[in-house]
């Protein structure tokens, strides 16, 4: 992974803590699309998010990363 990829991942990771549900959801979805295994521990806690949509997409993102789907 090149340094610019890592920087992008870290920017997206920071958005996982956003108080805005849409920002958090976009970050979760983006990490799933990137399929980078480094994101798995960041996504894991979000499968229990109080926002059902975020929890659903966190599960989907994890599945996508693990299977390459």
Secondary structure, 3 states (H helix, E strand, C coil): CCHHHHHHHHHHHHHCCCCCHHHHHHHHHHHHHHCCHHHHHHHHHHHHCCCHHHHHHHHHHHHHHHHCC
